[in-house]
């Protein structure tokens, strides 16, 4: 848990510096889906399947993931779709599964039948990547959640 808080602090520092996007380049879009989960008041975990589509049209990659929230999370969600623009620090080498790794940041969600939320997170190899929401995530269910999000991506297959 301490590791996750440290990752979140690093992500927040990265995000504050990322406001000047001149140090980052857009790589493409990451779309993740989940079948949902139940909030356990101070924590929740959802399994994800994610697809990365590069902006340059080159072949993408598929990732299996898990997102854990630490903070307030009360209720239950159904299907969820999250879409992020993927940014990389200028000069970061990009391989087929370069996005694999750990990410942390802040997120907020709310649902009453249908709802949404947003998560801004940073991490990956050498903390070189940032995931910025391009729209509010869409989810089904009844819940309220606010806290630190910890995302782990691994090559699917």
N, C-alpha and C positions, 0 to 999 in steps of 0.2 A: 504494500500500500504506500509506503514511503517512496518507493521507486516511482510509482505513478504520480504522486504529488510533485516529485522533482522533475519528471518529464513534463508535467503540466506547467510548472514554473518556467522551464526552458521554452516551452511552446509559447507561453504568453510573452516572454522576452522576444522570441522570434517574430511573433505577430506584431508587436509594437514596432520593431524594426522593419517589418514587411510593409508597413503603411507606405513606405517609399518603394514602390514596386520596381524601380529601376534596377534593383539587385536580383530580380527574379525574372524568369522567362516562363511563358505559358507552354505547357507540354501537351495538354489534352484534357479529357474529361473522365472522371471516375464515377460510375453509377453502381450503387450498392443496394441490395434488397434483403429484407429480413421477413421471416414469417411472424415475428413478434416476440413478446416476452412479458414477464410480470415484474413490476418494481417491488423490491423488498425494502422499502422505506429509505435505506441509506445506500443501496447499491442495486444494480441490475446488470444483466448480461444478455446480449443478443448475438446469435450467429448470423453471418452475412455471406452473401456471394456477390462479388464485385467484378465489373468489367471495366478495363481501362481502354479508351479509344484515343490514340495519339492525334494531335491537331494536324500533323503532316500527312495523315492517311496511311501511315505504315501499319503493319499488323499490331494488334493490341495484345492484351494479356488478361487472364482471368485469375482472380485471387479468392481464396477463402479467408474470411475474416471473423473477428469477434470484437464487439464494442462493449465496454464496461463503463457504466456511469457510477461515480462516487459523489454523493450529495443527496438531495431530496429526490426520491423517485417513488411515487405512490400511484398504483393502478396497474392496468394491463393494456398492452398494445397488440394490434393484429399486424397485418402486412404494412411494411414501412419501405419507402424508397427514398434514398439520399443521393443527391447529385452534387459533385464538387468539381470545380476547375482545379487542375493540378498545376502548381507552380514549382519551379526548381530554382535554387540559387544559380546564378550565372556561372557557367563553366562546369556544372555538375555532369559527370558522365552518365549516360542513360542506357541501361541494358534491358533485356526483355522483361525481367521481373524486378526492376530497380525500385519499385514502390514497396516491395516487401519490407516489413519492419514494424516498429512501434511508433505510434503517434499519440499526442496528448493535446488537450485544449479544453475550451469551455463550450457548453451546450445548454440549450433550453428547449423543452418540448411541452406541449399541452394538447389534449384531445378530449373531445366529447362527441363520440361517434366517429367524426372525422376531424383531424387536427393537423398540426405541423410543428416544426421547430427548426433550429439552425445550429450547426456545429462548425466552429473554425478550429482546425487542428493542424499541428506541424509535427514532423518527425521523419521516419524513414532512414535510409542509409546515411549516416553522419548528420542526421537532422537537416538534410538538404532540401526536403520537400514540404510544401504547404498545401493543404486542401482547403479551398474557400468555397462556401456554399454558393451555388449560382441561383438557387431558389430555395424557398423554404421546403424542408422535407415534408412529405405527405405520409400520414399514418392513420390507421384506424384504431379505435379503442377508447378507453376512458382513463386518462392519466395526467399527472402533472410531474415534471422532472426539471431539475436545475442542478448543475454541478460540473464536475470535471469529467471529461470523456477520455477514455484510453482505448485506442484502436490498434489491433494487431492484424497485419495483412501477411499472408503467405501464399506462394504460388499454388493454385488449385491443380489437382490432377492426380 
